[in-house]
């Protein structure tokens, strides 16, 4: 299966919406800077798409183990940490399905 640019961007935006919610709603002040960093990372994926980087390359960055490590190394507390982890897992699972890996 081939990844559609608009659909990948939409999936990243869905993930960003979750990150924004986590950043805005968390009651753990110390986690806000981590969410802000995560938001910046995901915005970077959108920028790469906008600048014409190959879709497969952006997809591979998102599903790479280093990305998973970056988003899960410091556990975000409470339900917001769980929400972000599920959202990342859903995004990565969708991409793997779309590219057939």
C-alpha positions as a Markdown table, in Angstrom:
| # | Residue | x | y | z |
|---|---|---|---|---|
| 1 | Unk | 0.0 | 0.0 | 0.0 |
| 2 | Unk | 1.2 | 3.5 | -0.8 |
| 3 | Unk | 1.0 | 6.4 | 1.7 |
| 4 | Unk | -1.0 | 9.4 | 0.6 |
| 5 | Unk | 0.7 | 12.7 | 1.6 |
| 6 | Unk | -2.6 | 14.4 | 2.7 |
| 7 | Unk | -3.6 | 11.4 | 4.8 |
| 8 | Unk | -0.2 | 11.1 | 6.5 |
| 9 | Unk | -0.3 | 14.8 | 7.3 |
| 10 | Unk | -3.8 | 14.3 | 8.7 |
| 11 | Unk | -2.7 | 11.4 | 10.9 |
| 12 | Unk | 0.2 | 13.5 | 12.2 |
| 13 | Unk | -2.2 | 16.4 | 12.9 |
| 14 | Unk | -4.5 | 13.9 | 14.8 |
| 15 | Unk | -1.4 | 12.9 | 16.9 |
| 16 | Unk | -0.6 | 16.6 | 17.4 |
| 17 | Unk | -4.1 | 17.2 | 18.7 |
| 18 | Unk | -3.5 | 14.5 | 21.4 |
| 19 | Unk | -0.1 | 16.1 | 22.3 |
| 20 | Unk | -1.7 | 19.5 | 22.6 |
| 21 | Unk | -4.4 | 18.1 | 24.8 |
| 22 | Unk | -1.9 | 16.4 | 27.0 |
| 23 | Unk | 0.2 | 19.6 | 27.2 |
| 24 | Unk | -2.8 | 21.7 | 28.0 |
| 25 | Unk | -4.6 | 19.4 | 30.5 |
| 26 | Unk | -1.8 | 17.7 | 32.4 |
| 27 | Unk | -1.8 | 18.4 | 36.1 |
| 28 | Unk | 1.9 | 17.5 | 36.2 |
| 29 | Unk | 3.7 | 20.8 | 35.6 |
| 30 | Unk | 7.1 | 19.1 | 35.1 |
| 31 | Unk | 5.6 | 17.1 | 32.1 |
| 32 | Unk | 4.7 | 20.2 | 30.1 |
| 33 | Unk | 8.2 | 20.8 | 28.8 |
| 34 | Unk | 8.3 | 17.1 | 27.6 |
| 35 | Unk | 5.0 | 17.5 | 25.8 |
| 36 | Unk | 6.3 | 20.8 | 24.2 |
| 37 | Unk | 9.3 | 18.9 | 22.9 |
| 38 | Unk | 7.1 | 16.1 | 21.6 |
| 39 | Unk | 4.9 | 18.7 | 19.8 |
| 40 | Unk | 8.0 | 20.2 | 18.2 |
| 41 | Unk | 9.1 | 16.8 | 17.0 |
| 42 | Unk | 5.8 | 16.1 | 15.4 |
| 43 | Unk | 5.6 | 19.5 | 13.8 |
| 44 | Unk | 9.0 | 18.7 | 12.3 |
| 45 | Unk | 7.5 | 15.7 | 10.6 |
| 46 | Unk | 4.9 | 18.0 | 9.0 |
| 47 | Unk | 7.6 | 20.5 | 7.9 |
| 48 | Unk | 9.5 | 17.7 | 6.2 |
| 49 | Unk | 6.3 | 16.7 | 4.3 |
| 50 | Unk | 5.7 | 20.3 | 3.4 |
| 51 | Unk | 9.2 | 20.7 | 2.1 |
| 52 | Unk | 8.8 | 17.7 | -0.1 |
| 53 | Unk | 10.8 | 15.1 | 1.7 |
| 54 | Unk | 9.9 | 11.6 | 0.5 |
| 55 | Unk | 6.8 | 10.2 | 2.2 |
| 56 | Unk | 8.5 | 6.9 | 2.9 |
| 57 | Unk | 11.4 | 8.7 | 4.6 |
| 58 | Unk | 9.1 | 10.7 | 6.9 |
| 59 | Unk | 7.1 | 7.5 | 7.6 |
| 60 | Unk | 10.3 | 5.6 | 8.5 |
| 61 | Unk | 11.3 | 8.4 | 10.9 |
| 62 | Unk | 8.0 | 8.1 | 12.7 |
| 63 | Unk | 8.1 | 4.3 | 13.1 |
| 64 | Unk | 11.8 | 4.2 | 13.8 |
| 65 | Unk | 12.7 | 2.7 | 17.2 |
| 66 | Unk | 14.6 | 5.9 | 18.1 |
| 67 | Unk | 11.3 | 7.8 | 17.8 |
| 68 | Unk | 9.6 | 5.4 | 20.0 |
| 69 | Unk | 12.5 | 5.7 | 22.5 |
| 70 | Unk | 12.3 | 9.5 | 22.4 |
| 71 | Unk | 8.6 | 9.5 | 23.1 |
| 72 | Unk | 8.7 | 6.9 | 25.8 |
| 73 | Unk | 12.1 | 7.3 | 27.6 |
| 74 | Unk | 10.7 | 9.8 | 30.1 |
| 75 | Unk | 7.3 | 8.5 | 31.2 |
| 76 | Unk | 4.7 | 11.1 | 31.1 |
| 77 | Unk | 2.5 | 10.9 | 34.2 |
| 78 | Unk | -1.1 | 10.1 | 34.7 |
| 79 | Unk | -3.8 | 9.5 | 32.1 |
| 80 | Unk | -2.1 | 12.0 | 29.7 |
| 81 | Unk | 1.0 | 9.8 | 29.5 |
| 82 | Unk | -1.2 | 6.8 | 28.6 |
| 83 | Unk | -3.1 | 8.9 | 26.1 |
| 84 | Unk | 0.1 | 10.0 | 24.3 |
| 85 | Unk | 1.5 | 6.5 | 24.3 |
| 86 | Unk | -1.7 | 5.1 | 22.7 |
| 87 | Unk | -1.8 | 7.8 | 20.2 |
| 88 | Unk | 1.9 | 7.2 | 19.1 |
| 89 | Unk | 1.2 | 3.5 | 19.0 |
| 90 | Unk | -1.9 | 4.1 | 16.8 |
| 91 | Unk | 0.0 | 6.4 | 14.4 |
| 92 | Unk | 2.9 | 3.9 | 14.1 |
| 93 | Unk | 0.6 | 1.0 | 13.6 |
| 94 | Unk | -1.3 | 2.9 | 10.9 |
| 95 | Unk | 1.9 | 3.7 | 9.1 |
| 96 | Unk | 3.2 | 0.2 | 9.3 |
| 97 | Unk | 0.0 | -1.1 | 7.8 |
| 98 | Unk | 0.1 | 1.5 | 5.1 |
| 99 | Unk | 3.6 | 0.8 | 4.0 |
| 100 | Unk | 3.2 | -3.0 | 4.5 |
| 101 | Unk | 5.9 | -3.5 | 7.1 |
